[in-house]
Amino acid sequence: MTSTGAGELLQAEAELWCHAFGYLKSMALQCAIKLGIPNAIHRCGGAASLPELHAALPVAASKRPCLSRIMTFLSASGIFGVETPEDGEVTGVRYHLTAASRLLVEDESGSGGHACLSQLVLLIMTPIHFRASQSLADWLKDEDDAAAAETPFMAAHGASFYGFASRDAEFGACFNEAMGSDSRFVAETMVRECGPVFAGLTSLVDAGGGDGTTARAITRAFPHVRCSVLELPHVVDAAPADGTVEFVAGDMLEFIPPADAVLLKVGSLNNARLIDI
C-alpha cells in the first residue's frame, strides 16, 4: 500500500470537513429565502449594503453581526455577488443579485419576467426529505422491512412520497405550490424556445402535470394543440377546472391516455421514482 504524506492527509481531512458540513450551504440558502434577502436586495435596486439589509430584514439587532457571515458564505457559494470597497470598510460592502438569486425574487415583474423558484427550493429542504435521507443506511441494511418499505422515504414516513403529500395537507400544499412555480418557469422557457416542437401536434398529454400550469401555457401559445393533464385523483380533485385543459385521473406508471405526444417534465419522472429515495 502506498504511504500517504502528511500534507495529503491534511488535505483529505479538509475535504471530509467540507463534505460533513456541506448541508450548511443548503441551510444558509433556506435562511436567506425565509428572511427575504433576495427580495430586499431587489428592492434596493439589485445591490444592497449591510446597513440597508439590516434596515430591510426582520433580524434582531443583537444578531445583525451574524448576517454578514451568512452573506459572506452565500457570496462564496455564488448565490450573491459582492463588491468590496478599496478601503475594505465592512459597511461599504455591497451585495448584488446573481442569476441564481434573481430566480428567488418573488416580484416577477422585477425578477426578469420569470417565475420565482423560492418555494421549490424550500420544498427540497424540508425536514421531511432530510429524515428520509438520514435513514438510507438503515434501510439498505434492513432485510425484514424490504417489502413494506420499498424506499428510504417509506421507511421514514410510512408512505410513499405522493401518499404522504396526499395525507399531510400542509406538506401537500407546499409541494403543489413548489411544482406550480417550477412549471411556470419551465413553461415560459419552453413556449419561447421550443415552438417548432409543437408545430405538427394536435394533442398532448402532460403526465404528472399538477394543476395544469404547463398544459395551459402550451394551449395559450399553441391553440391548435389539445392538451390533457394526467394526475393522481386527489390532485385532479383540487385542480382548477376552467375548460382550458382536460384533467384525467390516473397513475402515469400504469396508464397514459393516447395522444400525439406525451410531456414528461423532468420533475414529474423524478418525483415518481427518485424523490422517494
Backbone as CSV, one residue per row, in Angstrom:
resi,resn,N_x,N_y,N_z,CA_x,CA_y,CA_z,C_x,C_y,C_z
1,MET,0.848,-1.192,0.000,0.000,0.000,0.000,0.884,1.241,0.000
2,THR,0.595,2.168,-0.860,1.385,3.393,-0.951,1.141,4.266,0.272
3,SER,2.236,4.738,0.866,2.088,5.591,2.038,1.596,6.974,1.615
4,THR,0.873,7.609,2.515,0.310,8.919,2.243,1.020,9.951,3.097
5,GLY,1.482,11.029,2.445,2.205,12.061,3.160,1.305,12.873,4.062
6,ALA,1.938,13.601,5.006,1.184,14.403,5.964,0.354,15.474,5.267
7,GLY,0.934,16.114,4.245,0.210,17.164,3.522,-1.041,16.636,2.847
8,GLU,-0.930,15.447,2.240,-2.070,14.845,1.561,-3.157,14.452,2.560
9,LEU,-2.726,13.960,3.723,-3.697,13.592,4.747,-4.432,14.813,5.293
10,LEU,-3.710,15.909,5.461,-4.359,17.128,5.933,-5.376,17.633,4.907
11,GLN,-5.006,17.538,3.618,-5.931,17.937,2.563,-7.165,17.034,2.554
12,ALA,-6.935,15.740,2.778,-8.052,14.795,2.827,-8.972,15.110,4.002
13,GLU,-8.381,15.472,5.149,-9.206,15.828,6.301,-10.051,17.062,5.989
14,ALA,-9.445,18.039,5.317,-10.174,19.257,4.961,-11.344,18.930,4.037
15,GLU,-11.129,18.001,3.106,-12.209,17.602,2.208,-13.343,16.932,2.975
16,LEU,-12.993,16.108,3.961,-14.021,15.468,4.772,-14.827,16.503,5.555
17,TRP,-14.136,17.513,6.077,-14.844,18.584,6.775,-15.824,19.275,5.835
18,CYS,-15.389,19.538,4.620,-16.256,20.212,3.643,-17.490,19.374,3.342
19,HIS,-17.293,18.077,3.200,-18.439,17.198,2.937,-19.362,17.124,4.160
20,ALA,-18.761,17.007,5.337,-19.560,16.864,6.553,-20.411,18.100,6.819
21,PHE,-19.885,19.262,6.499,-20.621,20.500,6.737,-21.286,21.031,5.461
22,GLY,-21.347,20.201,4.433,-21.930,20.647,3.176,-23.376,21.082,3.300
23,TYR,-24.103,20.489,4.270,-25.519,20.839,4.450,-25.703,22.298,4.855
24,LEU,-24.644,22.936,5.377,-24.770,24.328,5.799,-25.033,25.251,4.616
25,LYS,-24.597,24.866,3.410,-24.916,25.673,2.227,-26.419,25.699,2.011
26,SER,-27.051,24.536,2.126,-28.498,24.462,1.958,-29.210,25.255,3.045
27,MET,-28.736,25.145,4.281,-29.399,25.830,5.376,-29.228,27.348,5.276
28,ALA,-28.077,27.796,4.816,-27.865,29.236,4.633,-28.761,29.767,3.520
29,LEU,-28.926,28.980,2.460,-29.812,29.378,1.374,-31.254,29.426,1.854
30,GLN,-31.657,28.418,2.622,-33.000,28.408,3.193,-33.225,29.637,4.074
31,CYS,-32.236,29.976,4.882,-32.311,31.139,5.748,-32.494,32.410,4.929
32,ALA,-31.754,32.543,3.843,-31.843,33.736,3.002,-33.237,33.893,2.406
33,ILE,-33.824,32.784,1.986,-35.166,32.838,1.398,-36.190,33.205,2.462
34,LYS,-36.105,32.576,3.629,-37.082,32.840,4.686,-36.975,34.264,5.219
35,LEU,-35.774,34.822,5.252,-35.604,36.212,5.685,-36.019,37.200,4.594
36,GLY,-36.068,36.728,3.351,-36.425,37.618,2.246,-35.256,38.420,1.713
37,ILE,-34.034,37.881,1.817,-32.847,38.625,1.381,-32.863,38.921,-0.120
38,PRO,-33.186,37.944,-0.999,-33.231,38.285,-2.435,-34.217,39.406,-2.734
39,ASN,-35.396,39.382,-2.092,-36.381,40.439,-2.310,-35.864,41.787,-1.815
40,ALA,-35.186,41.789,-0.666,-34.667,43.036,-0.107,-33.611,43.648,-1.020
41,ILE,-32.721,42.821,-1.542,-31.690,43.330,-2.453,-32.335,43.860,-3.728
42,HIS,-33.345,43.155,-4.218,-34.052,43.612,-5.419,-34.702,44.977,-5.188
43,ARG,-35.329,45.157,-4.026,-35.993,46.431,-3.727,-34.991,47.568,-3.579
44,CYS,-33.743,47.228,-3.290,-32.687,48.247,-3.193,-32.047,48.533,-4.551
45,GLY,-32.653,48.024,-5.605,-32.134,48.278,-6.948,-31.190,47.212,-7.457
46,GLY,-31.130,46.066,-6.792,-30.283,44.971,-7.246,-28.979,44.845,-6.504
47,ALA,-28.683,45.801,-5.614,-27.471,45.733,-4.790,-27.768,46.429,-3.467
48,ALA,-27.221,45.903,-2.374,-27.508,46.468,-1.055,-26.310,46.305,-0.134
49,SER,-26.122,47.294,0.732,-25.078,47.225,1.749,-25.631,46.529,2.977
50,LEU,-24.748,46.208,3.916,-25.203,45.580,5.159,-26.160,46.478,5.942
51,PRO,-25.866,47.779,6.094,-26.831,48.635,6.794,-28.202,48.639,6.118
52,GLU,-28.226,48.615,4.791,-29.505,48.580,4.092,-30.237,47.266,4.359
53,LEU,-29.501,46.161,4.402,-30.122,44.872,4.703,-30.602,44.827,6.151
54,HIS,-29.830,45.414,7.073,-30.256,45.462,8.474,-31.589,46.186,8.602
55,ALA,-31.748,47.255,7.844,-32.980,48.046,7.915,-34.156,47.339,7.256
56,ALA,-33.866,46.476,6.279,-34.938,45.869,5.488,-35.379,44.502,6.001
57,LEU,-34.533,43.838,6.778,-34.811,42.452,7.153,-35.238,42.319,8.609
58,PRO,-36.040,41.301,8.926,-36.501,41.082,10.304,-35.457,40.354,11.154
59,VAL,-34.266,40.934,11.251,-33.180,40.337,12.030,-33.025,41.133,13.328
60,ALA,-32.971,40.441,14.448,-32.819,41.105,15.746,-31.524,41.911,15.768
61,ALA,-31.582,43.085,16.381,-30.425,43.977,16.398,-29.190,43.296,16.980
62,SER,-29.378,42.483,18.018,-28.248,41.825,18.668,-27.590,40.768,17.789
63,LYS,-28.300,40.349,16.720,-27.776,39.283,15.871,-27.367,39.770,14.484
64,ARG,-27.374,41.095,14.306,-27.013,41.639,12.999,-25.588,41.287,12.564
65,PRO,-24.616,41.210,13.508,-23.271,40.816,13.064,-23.232,39.455,12.371
66,CYS,-24.157,38.582,12.727,-24.185,37.249,12.111,-24.628,37.312,10.647
67,LEU,-25.403,38.339,10.306,-25.889,38.447,8.935,-24.738,38.591,7.950
68,SER,-23.698,39.316,8.342,-22.558,39.490,7.436,-21.872,38.158,7.159
69,ARG,-21.857,37.274,8.143,-21.231,35.960,7.951,-22.052,35.123,6.969
70,ILE,-23.377,35.192,7.108,-24.239,34.451,6.192,-24.081,34.988,4.769
71,MET,-24.022,36.320,4.632,-23.872,36.911,3.297,-22.514,36.557,2.688
72,THR,-21.482,36.543,3.511,-20.158,36.155,3.016,-20.166,34.710,2.546
73,PHE,-20.814,33.852,3.324,-20.902,32.432,2.988,-21.660,32.233,1.677
74,LEU,-22.800,32.896,1.537,-23.611,32.739,0.332,-22.946,33.382,-0.888
75,SER,-22.176,34.423,-0.668,-21.442,35.027,-1.777,-20.337,34.098,-2.265
76,ALA,-19.667,33.446,-1.321,-18.636,32.476,-1.703,-19.237,31.292,-2.436
77,SER,-20.519,31.010,-2.176,-21.203,29.900,-2.840,-21.803,30.315,-4.184
78,GLY,-21.743,31.596,-4.518,-22.252,32.067,-5.801,-23.716,32.472,-5.806
79,ILE,-24.369,32.451,-4.636,-25.769,32.854,-4.572,-25.892,34.366,-4.729
80,PHE,-25.013,35.095,-4.086,-24.954,36.547,-4.230,-23.567,36.952,-4.721
81,GLY,-23.500,38.101,-5.374,-22.220,38.685,-5.729,-21.839,39.713,-4.682
82,VAL,-20.578,40.062,-4.607,-20.126,41.009,-3.590,-19.149,42.005,-4.206
83,GLU,-19.313,43.270,-3.802,-18.413,44.345,-4.229,-17.801,44.951,-2.971
84,THR,-16.487,44.866,-2.868,-15.785,45.357,-1.676,-15.089,46.677,-1.994
85,PRO,-15.286,47.714,-1.187,-14.619,48.996,-1.439,-13.113,48.871,-1.279
86,GLU,-12.400,49.775,-1.897,-10.936,49.717,-1.865,-10.385,49.844,-0.453
87,ASP,-11.083,50.614,0.391,-10.576,50.775,1.755,-10.888,49.583,2.647
88,GLY,-11.689,48.598,2.119,-12.000,47.395,2.874,-12.991,47.595,3.994
89,GLU,-13.639,48.764,4.074,-14.604,49.034,5.134,-15.817,48.117,4.993
90,VAL,-16.146,47.402,6.063,-17.215,46.407,6.021,-18.549,47.034,5.652
91,THR,-18.830,48.213,6.217,-20.131,48.841,5.945,-20.260,49.269,4.491
92,GLY,-19.138,49.324,3.776,-19.175,49.729,2.378,-19.354,48.566,1.415
93,VAL,-19.310,47.351,1.933,-19.508,46.164,1.096,-20.934,46.142,0.578
94,ARG,-21.095,45.850,-0.709,-22.428,45.774,-1.302,-22.618,44.387,-1.930
95,TYR,-23.768,43.819,-1.655,-24.109,42.508,-2.191,-25.134,42.696,-3.311
96,HIS,-24.949,41.952,-4.395,-25.876,42.088,-5.523,-26.409,40.725,-5.949
97,LEU,-27.507,40.772,-6.654,-28.135,39.549,-7.136,-27.311,38.921,-8.253
98,THR,-27.279,37.598,-8.276,-26.683,36.843,-9.379,-27.831,36.189,-10.154
99,ALA,-27.494,35.456,-11.203,-28.533,34.754,-11.968,-29.317,33.805,-11.064
100,ALA,-28.611,33.150,-10.125,-29.280,32.203,-9.221,-30.232,32.917,-8.274
101,SER,-29.788,33.985,-7.627,-30.645,34.660,-6.644,-31.754,35.465,-7.302
102,ARG,-31.604,35.845,-8.572,-32.713,36.506,-9.265,-33.900,35.567,-9.413
103,LEU,-33.635,34.260,-9.453,-34.721,33.278,-9.531,-35.460,33.136,-8.207
104,LEU,-34.953,33.780,-7.156,-35.574,33.700,-5.835,-36.349,34.962,-5.486
105,VAL,-36.400,35.917,-6.403,-37.128,37.161,-6.175,-38.606,36.929,-6.457
106,GLU,-39.444,37.262,-5.501,-40.862,36.964,-5.627,-41.590,37.878,-6.593
107,ASP,-41.119,39.106,-6.759,-41.761,40.042,-7.666,-41.389,39.690,-9.094
108,GLU,-42.269,39.013,-9.814,-41.963,38.548,-11.159,-41.638,39.698,-12.099
109,SER,-42.329,40.828,-11.936,-42.096,41.945,-12.845,-40.700,42.514,-12.703
110,GLY,-40.072,42.257,-11.530,-38.733,42.788,-11.335,-37.673,41.719,-11.325
111,SER,-38.040,40.467,-11.544,-37.050,39.395,-11.492,-36.695,38.888,-12.874
112,GLY,-36.938,39.736,-13.876,-36.577,39.344,-15.228,-37.727,38.731,-15.982
113,GLY,-38.960,38.819,-15.422,-40.123,38.299,-16.127,-40.346,36.810,-15.972
114,HIS,-39.611,36.159,-15.078,-39.755,34.718,-14.917,-40.345,34.385,-13.558
115,ALA,-40.758,33.134,-13.416,-41.359,32.693,-12.168,-40.319,32.612,-11.055
116,CYS,-40.791,32.767,-9.826,-39.924,32.664,-8.652,-39.839,31.206,-8.211
117,LEU,-38.636,30.741,-7.912,-38.417,29.344,-7.544,-38.147,29.158,-6.049
118,SER,-38.448,30.149,-5.252,-38.188,30.032,-3.815,-38.913,28.855,-3.192
119,GLN,-40.189,28.674,-3.544,-40.960,27.588,-2.943,-40.409,26.223,-3.334
120,LEU,-39.898,26.110,-4.542,-39.300,24.844,-4.968,-38.065,24.536,-4.128
121,VAL,-37.220,25.546,-3.909,-36.014,25.347,-3.110,-36.378,24.984,-1.671
122,LEU,-37.371,25.670,-1.106,-37.782,25.379,0.271,-38.363,23.980,0.394
123,LEU,-39.097,23.532,-0.629,-39.638,22.174,-0.599,-38.523,21.140,-0.502
124,ILE,-37.488,21.318,-1.300,-36.380,20.366,-1.321,-35.671,20.312,0.034
125,MET,-35.740,21.408,0.778,-35.018,21.492,2.048,-35.876,21.175,3.268
126,THR,-37.069,20.656,3.083,-37.919,20.364,4.232,-37.321,19.242,5.081
127,PRO,-37.564,19.264,6.402,-37.083,18.179,7.271,-37.602,16.814,6.835
128,ILE,-38.728,16.793,6.143,-39.302,15.526,5.678,-38.317,14.805,4.768
129,HIS,-37.704,15.547,3.865,-36.703,14.933,2.978,-35.453,14.532,3.750
130,PHE,-35.020,15.380,4.693,-33.810,15.076,5.440,-33.975,13.817,6.287
131,ARG,-35.148,13.662,6.894,-35.371,12.462,7.700,-35.287,11.202,6.840
132,ALA,-35.792,11.292,5.622,-35.715,10.142,4.729,-34.267,9.832,4.354
133,SER,-33.495,10.855,4.055,-32.099,10.628,3.657,-31.268,10.094,4.814
134,GLN,-31.619,10.473,6.051,-30.864,10.008,7.204,-31.122,8.535,7.515
135,SER,-32.173,7.977,6.935,-32.463,6.563,7.166,-31.916,5.669,6.054
136,LEU,-31.148,6.237,5.134,-30.666,5.480,3.980,-29.840,4.261,4.382
137,ALA,-28.888,4.437,5.282,-28.024,3.321,5.671,-28.826,2.217,6.354
138,ASP,-29.718,2.598,7.273,-30.548,1.602,7.960,-31.436,0.857,6.971
139,TRP,-31.977,1.594,6.013,-32.853,0.967,5.018,-32.081,-0.057,4.180
140,LEU,-30.852,0.273,3.798,-30.046,-0.635,2.999,-29.703,-1.909,3.776
141,LYS,-29.557,-1.815,5.106,-29.186,-2.972,5.911,-30.381,-3.821,6.324
142,ASP,-31.570,-3.242,6.331,-32.751,-3.918,6.877,-33.393,-4.829,5.837
143,GLU,-33.329,-6.134,6.103,-33.908,-7.118,5.184,-35.382,-7.359,5.481
144,ASP,-35.778,-7.290,6.745,-37.140,-7.646,7.156,-38.195,-6.707,6.588
145,ASP,-37.874,-5.402,6.515,-38.864,-4.430,6.078,-38.767,-4.106,4.594
146,ALA,-38.027,-4.915,3.850,-37.803,-4.605,2.437,-39.104,-4.529,1.657
147,ALA,-40.038,-5.427,1.942,-41.296,-5.442,1.201,-42.185,-4.268,1.586
148,ALA,-42.214,-3.955,2.892,-43.093,-2.887,3.363,-42.538,-1.501,3.065
149,ALA,-41.232,-1.365,3.086,-40.592,-0.069,2.856,-39.715,-0.161,1.616
150,GLU,-40.303,0.116,0.475,-39.585,-0.022,-0.787,-38.516,1.046,-0.964
151,THR,-38.640,2.160,-0.255,-37.674,3.248,-0.360,-37.367,3.781,1.031
152,PRO,-36.260,4.503,1.193,-35.983,5.131,2.487,-37.085,6.105,2.908
153,PHE,-37.717,6.781,1.948,-38.807,7.693,2.287,-39.940,6.932,2.960
154,MET,-40.285,5.777,2.412,-41.354,4.972,3.007,-40.942,4.452,4.383
155,ALA,-39.682,4.101,4.541,-39.207,3.621,5.842,-39.306,4.716,6.898
156,ALA,-39.028,5.965,6.492,-39.037,7.072,7.447,-40.439,7.571,7.765
157,HIS,-41.342,7.506,6.770,-42.641,8.160,6.931,-43.839,7.222,6.802
158,GLY,-43.600,5.961,6.501,-44.698,5.011,6.426,-45.589,5.177,5.227
159,ALA,-45.147,5.896,4.218,-45.930,6.095,2.997,-45.001,6.531,1.890
160,SER,-45.448,6.346,0.645,-44.682,6.861,-0.473,-44.726,8.383,-0.452
161,PHE,-43.920,9.022,-1.295,-43.897,10.487,-1.317,-45.279,11.046,-1.601
162,TYR,-45.918,10.547,-2.667,-47.227,11.069,-3.039,-48.286,10.695,-2.002
163,GLY,-48.148,9.509,-1.399,-49.073,9.132,-0.352,-48.965,10.061,0.840
164,PHE,-47.753,10.420,1.192,-47.536,11.342,2.308,-48.091,12.719,1.975
165,ALA,-47.844,13.182,0.739,-48.325,14.507,0.329,-49.846,14.574,0.341
166,SER,-50.504,13.459,0.037,-51.969,13.453,-0.010,-52.595,13.442,1.377
167,ARG,-51.858,12.925,2.385,-52.444,12.836,3.732,-52.001,13.982,4.630
168,ASP,-50.922,14.665,4.276,-50.434,15.799,5.065,-50.764,17.079,4.295
169,ALA,-51.803,17.782,4.731,-52.301,18.933,3.979,-51.250,20.030,3.829
170,GLU,-50.496,20.299,4.895,-49.501,21.373,4.840,-48.388,21.034,3.853
171,PHE,-47.873,19.805,3.938,-46.812,19.408,3.020,-47.348,19.317,1.594
172,GLY,-48.569,18.825,1.438,-49.158,18.738,0.108,-49.307,20.099,-0.532
173,ALA,-49.723,21.093,0.249,-49.858,22.448,-0.285,-48.502,23.018,-0.668
174,CYS,-47.492,22.748,0.164,-46.122,23.192,-0.137,-45.631,22.561,-1.430
175,PHE,-45.900,21.261,-1.584,-45.477,20.545,-2.784,-46.165,21.104,-4.029
176,ASN,-47.480,21.321,-3.947,-48.221,21.830,-5.099,-47.752,23.219,-5.503
177,GLU,-47.491,24.067,-4.514,-47.018,25.417,-4.813,-45.632,25.381,-5.452
178,ALA,-44.772,24.504,-4.937,-43.417,24.387,-5.489,-43.446,23.883,-6.919
179,MET,-44.261,22.852,-7.169,-44.354,22.315,-8.514,-44.978,23.328,-9.477
180,GLY,-45.922,24.131,-8.964,-46.529,25.158,-9.796,-45.519,26.206,-10.224
181,SER,-44.666,26.637,-9.304,-43.655,27.643,-9.644,-42.642,27.087,-10.638
182,ASP,-42.252,25.831,-10.436,-41.315,25.209,-11.375,-41.952,25.057,-12.749
183,SER,-43.227,24.696,-12.782,-43.917,24.542,-14.062,-44.023,25.873,-14.799
184,ARG,-44.299,26.952,-14.065,-44.365,28.268,-14.707,-43.034,28.645,-15.310
185,PHE,-41.966,28.375,-14.573,-40.629,28.709,-15.068,-40.297,27.904,-16.324
186,VAL,-40.556,26.593,-16.271,-40.252,25.726,-17.405,-41.135,26.060,-18.608
187,ALA,-42.428,26.307,-18.347,-43.362,26.587,-19.437,-42.983,27.865,-20.172
188,GLU,-42.587,28.885,-19.441,-42.204,30.144,-20.065,-41.038,29.939,-21.026
189,THR,-40.065,29.150,-20.614,-38.911,28.877,-21.465,-39.283,27.979,-22.635
190,MET,-40.124,26.994,-22.366,-40.483,26.011,-23.388,-41.247,26.643,-24.549
191,VAL,-42.255,27.439,-24.240,-43.050,28.013,-25.323,-42.264,29.075,-26.082
192,ARG,-41.272,29.657,-25.422,-40.457,30.679,-26.075,-39.368,30.070,-26.959
193,GLU,-38.790,28.968,-26.508,-37.624,28.413,-27.194,-37.910,27.166,-28.030
194,CYS,-39.042,26.498,-27.789,-39.267,25.191,-28.418,-40.501,25.161,-29.310
195,GLY,-40.866,26.293,-29.901,-42.051,26.370,-30.739,-42.142,25.316,-31.829
196,PRO,-41.061,25.053,-32.588,-41.140,24.065,-33.674,-41.563,22.672,-33.220
197,VAL,-41.307,22.329,-31.956,-41.666,21.003,-31.449,-43.181,20.799,-31.492
198,PHE,-43.939,21.868,-31.308,-45.391,21.767,-31.214,-46.100,22.007,-32.550
199,ALA,-45.337,22.319,-33.584,-45.940,22.722,-34.857,-46.844,21.640,-35.449
200,GLY,-46.445,20.374,-35.405,-47.218,19.319,-36.036,-48.131,18.550,-35.112
201,LEU,-48.280,18.993,-33.873,-49.089,18.264,-32.900,-50.533,18.761,-32.901
202,THR,-51.446,17.834,-32.636,-52.845,18.207,-32.427,-53.305,17.861,-31.018
203,SER,-52.577,16.964,-30.337,-52.945,16.580,-28.973,-51.702,16.274,-28.162
204,LEU,-51.790,16.528,-26.858,-50.646,16.314,-25.965,-51.157,15.965,-24.572
205,VAL,-50.500,15.018,-23.931,-50.800,14.665,-22.546,-49.617,15.071,-21.669
206,ASP,-49.883,15.887,-20.671,-48.855,16.254,-19.699,-48.975,15.270,-18.539
207,ALA,-48.083,14.281,-18.503,-48.125,13.241,-17.475,-47.525,13.777,-16.181
208,GLY,-48.320,13.742,-15.111,-47.870,14.318,-13.854,-47.838,15.828,-13.931
209,GLY,-48.842,16.403,-14.606,-48.843,17.838,-14.893,-49.378,18.731,-13.803
210,GLY,-49.592,18.206,-12.602,-50.011,19.037,-11.482,-51.323,19.758,-11.727
211,ASP,-51.319,21.065,-11.484,-52.553,21.847,-11.615,-52.798,22.333,-13.038
212,GLY,-51.984,21.850,-13.991,-52.200,22.196,-15.385,-51.496,23.458,-15.844
213,THR,-50.577,23.984,-15.040,-49.883,25.225,-15.390,-49.162,25.109,-16.725
214,THR,-48.399,24.029,-16.906,-47.649,23.849,-18.149,-48.585,23.636,-19.329
215,ALA,-49.596,22.785,-19.141,-50.538,22.499,-20.227,-51.270,23.765,-20.662
216,ARG,-51.653,24.600,-19.719,-52.339,25.847,-20.062,-51.426,26.782,-20.847
217,ALA,-50.163,26.831,-20.459,-49.213,27.683,-21.175,-49.054,27.213,-22.620
218,ILE,-49.014,25.898,-22.809,-48.904,25.353,-24.164,-50.152,25.678,-24.973
219,THR,-51.318,25.527,-24.353,-52.581,25.803,-25.047,-52.682,27.265,-25.455
220,ARG,-52.251,28.154,-24.567,-52.300,29.584,-24.902,-51.352,29.916,-26.045
221,ALA,-50.162,29.315,-26.007,-49.165,29.626,-27.039,-49.448,28.907,-28.353
222,PHE,-50.040,27.712,-28.276,-50.304,26.900,-29.467,-51.748,26.406,-29.418
223,PRO,-52.695,27.257,-29.789,-54.126,26.913,-29.662,-54.538,25.672,-30.445
224,HIS,-53.739,25.264,-31.445,-54.098,24.086,-32.235,-53.824,22.777,-31.494
225,VAL,-53.151,22.841,-30.353,-52.817,21.632,-29.590,-53.836,21.448,-28.462
226,ARG,-54.514,20.318,-28.462,-55.462,19.991,-27.395,-54.691,19.301,-26.271
227,CYS,-54.684,19.920,-25.102,-53.859,19.430,-24.003,-54.692,18.763,-22.914
228,SER,-54.172,17.649,-22.399,-54.761,16.949,-21.269,-53.713,16.816,-20.174
229,VAL,-54.168,16.722,-18.937,-53.274,16.547,-17.797,-53.625,15.243,-17.104
230,LEU,-52.657,14.343,-16.995,-52.835,13.092,-16.262,-52.244,13.260,-14.882
231,GLU,-53.070,13.109,-13.854,-52.598,13.278,-12.483,-53.318,12.317,-11.547
232,LEU,-52.778,12.193,-10.336,-53.402,11.361,-9.327,-54.765,11.946,-8.948
233,PRO,-55.701,11.090,-8.528,-57.069,11.553,-8.266,-57.165,12.739,-7.315
234,HIS,-56.395,12.729,-6.208,-56.526,13.834,-5.250,-56.017,15.151,-5.827
235,VAL,-55.080,15.072,-6.780,-54.594,16.289,-7.438,-55.645,16.808,-8.410
236,VAL,-56.258,15.894,-9.158,-57.303,16.282,-10.106,-58.477,16.917,-9.372
237,ASP,-58.832,16.385,-8.215,-59.959,16.922,-7.449,-59.727,18.370,-7.030
238,ALA,-58.460,18.721,-6.782,-58.143,20.071,-6.302,-57.763,21.024,-7.432
239,ALA,-57.607,20.508,-8.643,-57.156,21.337,-9.762,-58.262,22.276,-10.236
240,PRO,-57.917,23.503,-10.614,-58.918,24.441,-11.125,-59.405,24.016,-12.502
241,ALA,-60.711,23.849,-12.658,-61.292,23.418,-13.936,-61.877,24.633,-14.656
242,ASP,-61.137,25.187,-15.613,-61.615,26.351,-16.354,-61.921,26.031,-17.809
243,GLY,-61.857,24.739,-18.162,-62.162,24.332,-19.521,-61.019,24.479,-20.498
244,THR,-59.887,25.020,-20.042,-58.741,25.208,-20.943,-58.093,23.881,-21.297
245,VAL,-57.933,23.026,-20.283,-57.339,21.710,-20.488,-58.237,20.659,-19.839
246,GLU,-58.082,19.421,-20.265,-58.834,18.308,-19.695,-57.986,17.602,-18.648
247,PHE,-58.592,17.268,-17.504,-57.892,16.548,-16.456,-58.343,15.090,-16.450
248,VAL,-57.365,14.184,-16.371,-57.635,12.750,-16.339,-57.011,12.188,-15.073
249,ALA,-57.800,11.518,-14.254,-57.295,10.927,-13.015,-56.685,9.564,-13.305
250,GLY,-55.470,9.337,-12.824,-54.801,8.061,-13.037,-53.353,8.122,-12.622
251,ASP,-52.658,7.012,-12.790,-51.247,6.883,-12.429,-50.446,6.706,-13.709
252,MET,-49.516,7.621,-13.967,-48.762,7.576,-15.221,-47.864,6.343,-15.311
253,LEU,-47.603,5.676,-14.179,-46.804,4.467,-14.216,-47.633,3.254,-14.629
254,GLU,-48.951,3.451,-14.720,-49.838,2.356,-15.105,-50.529,2.597,-16.448
255,PHE,-50.867,3.859,-16.739,-51.614,4.143,-17.963,-51.445,5.609,-18.347
256,ILE,-51.268,5.854,-19.659,-51.210,7.213,-20.194,-52.175,7.288,-21.375
257,PRO,-53.117,8.230,-21.376,-54.074,8.346,-22.477,-53.365,8.563,-23.808
258,PRO,-53.949,8.062,-24.908,-53.326,8.239,-26.225,-53.314,9.694,-26.660
259,ALA,-52.235,10.119,-27.308,-52.100,11.482,-27.821,-50.934,11.508,-28.793
260,ASP,-50.816,12.592,-29.541,-49.686,12.723,-30.461,-48.357,12.768,-29.718
261,ALA,-48.381,13.343,-28.530,-47.141,13.473,-27.755,-47.447,13.397,-26.266
262,VAL,-46.478,12.911,-25.503,-46.565,12.873,-24.039,-45.456,13.756,-23.486
263,LEU,-45.825,14.682,-22.618,-44.856,15.566,-21.993,-44.511,15.031,-20.614
264,LEU,-43.225,14.785,-20.381,-42.731,14.372,-19.067,-41.704,15.400,-18.617
265,LYS,-42.167,16.397,-17.875,-41.225,17.360,-17.325,-40.316,16.610,-16.363
266,VAL,-39.053,16.953,-16.354,-38.075,16.155,-15.619,-38.489,15.932,-14.176
267,GLY,-39.109,16.921,-13.546,-39.542,16.766,-12.165,-40.595,15.693,-11.994
268,SER,-41.446,15.506,-13.013,-42.516,14.521,-12.898,-41.959,13.119,-12.749
269,LEU,-41.012,12.760,-13.613,-40.441,11.425,-13.553,-39.589,11.255,-12.309
270,ASN,-38.830,12.306,-11.968,-38.012,12.217,-10.764,-38.869,12.054,-9.524
271,ASN,-39.960,12.816,-9.457,-40.828,12.709,-8.289,-41.464,11.335,-8.204
272,ALA,-41.772,10.764,-9.359,-42.436,9.453,-9.360,-41.515,8.344,-8.893
273,ARG,-40.240,8.426,-9.256,-39.335,7.314,-8.969,-38.219,7.658,-7.965
274,LEU,-37.693,8.891,-8.041,-36.482,9.168,-7.286,-36.710,9.901,-5.990
275,ILE,-37.745,10.734,-5.923,-37.891,11.575,-4.735,-38.191,10.729,-3.509
276,ASP,-38.752,9.519,-3.712,-38.984,8.627,-2.581,-37.675,8.213,-1.918
277,ILE,-36.587,8.221,-2.680,-35.301,7.835,-2.121,-34.842,8.872,-1.103
